Amino acid sequence: MLVSLVIPILWGEYYTLPALLVSAVIPLGIGRLLYRRFSDAEAPGRFHGMIVAASGWFSVGIFGSLPFLLIAWSVQLGVPGATTPAQTATLAAFTEPLNAVFESMSGFTGTGLTMTDNEEVLPRTLQWWRTFSEWIGGVGVIVLTTAILSRPGSGSLTLYESEARSEKIHPSIVSTVRTIWWIFILFTFVSILALWLAGMPIWGAINHGMTGLATGGFSITDNSIATYDSALIDFVLIPIMLLGSIAFPVHYLILQGDLRNFYSDLQTRWVFGYMGIGSALLWSFLYYAGPYETPFAALRYGLFQFVSAATCTGFQTAVDSTNVALGRWPSYAQLTVTFGMFVGGAAGSTAGGIKLIRGLTLAKGIRYQIADVFYPETAVRRLKINGRRLNEEEASREFMEAAIIVVLWITFLVVGTFVLLLTLPSGEYSLANVVFEVASAQGNVGLSSGITGPESLPEIGKIAFLFHMWIGRLEIIPVLVMLRTIFKRGGLYQ
Amino acid sequence: MKLRNVPVVSYVFEAGADDRVFDSLLLVGPIVIGVIVVLDRSLFTEALAVAYLAVFVTYVLYQGIQE
């Protein structure tokens, strides 16, 4: 948070400095206090790692809301000795703590759904803070999946194995985190410069480069990427979003010259494969039966929106001011985009959704189980996933793990849809709109069919979406483990 | 004092793909962006950005061919 103090100084927004300082000192003080209190705690195991990840992400979401809340109130009440601008309806929305927490959680989970109705009028400091939260959250989730929750089958162990340090867990984690930062920062510079060369102003390029790579999707403009109305910018953003949705251990190998990973790694192959198929399908819906009259327009908006959804970025080019808003696309086109959000990108990347490896494990596992009928009982069979040959027990375990996540994901999607249908004004939104919005929150995507907003989304909906974004980012299980522990310790669950 | 002993540089050298070209790109990146922020869009700054991206892409491909 202290790093962000540079922005108000550069932009002359001195009235935000006290708010930022207080926002930095509060978590720092609480952190120091907890560190002292629990400094003699025993070494954490994987179970503790899950609880720390779940509670940590929640806490970061809460503390990250302080700049929104305090800057909004600073402008509302004025800051002695500093000139404050006139209050805007957009900034005033953050005087409500729930809106501030929503924005922060959306940022740190890399979702991108927003409580602002016009990002352009926000102070530059808050525009930066939104971007920075997604960027940090992006690195956080890679670290989480590659270092903390890594397990065979998730593609997360490659980095350890390539460094031949798998036997030393702690040094390996530190080294892994450094390497992830190294790759992420290098790609950020490349993304910023590519966007700037495509014609985006430098402030926009810095913000969109960071949120694009982090597959977060926050924008500094009112109409997201549609504001620029530039086909070149749209097409430059596609590889940036794809970079974010490829597993970072694979990036590491590619940067070492092993380009074969583009096709030899199962997830990376499918990042291109299923995004190609999905985009082609969406293009055909939008051109032959949908709202676009030229093949190029259908390609431009279809390709961008499918990649934006499937990489879980959430940048939007389909808006009414330049073409046809996503919420007014035909239902089957919206559901195609929803499917992209559901599957998501590769495990070990910044993308959300159920992750490609789980989808592929399920598909291969189902085929394996069905084919089992045709083999004699004595046959020794192996399930091959991403070059690994799994025996029956391993195959069953990985299949089960993928199935549990998918079932939980769908269950929470259905529950969230019911909650939203019950709380939204009846008849205002279609079922496709509601499913789309909940999938967007839970998949950490951020595309909106128009439901999310400070006024349009009821309080219960905001709270439900906070939960969806949280569980979506942590792949559900750590949150359930944490809740179970709390209930069990509190005597509520026996 | 050797270059690799400078605090930021040593962090960059210790992490990542252990490759001096990528390390250099990482170290030069903020300078290039800083120059663009100060000088705004011009032939010089565009050439600088193109050169940065060209080195990155060309070197990734070169590494792949070498492998």
Interface residues (C-beta under 8 A of the other chain):
Chain A: S175 R178 T179 W181 W182 I183 I185 L186 T188 F189 V190 I192 L193 A194 W196 L197 I202 I206 Y252 I254 L255 Q256 G257 D258 L259
Chain B: Y11 V12 E14 A15 G16 A17 D19 F22 L25 L26 G29 P30 V32 I33 I36 V37 D40 E46 A49 V50 Y52 L53 F56 V60 L61 Q63 G64 Q66 E67
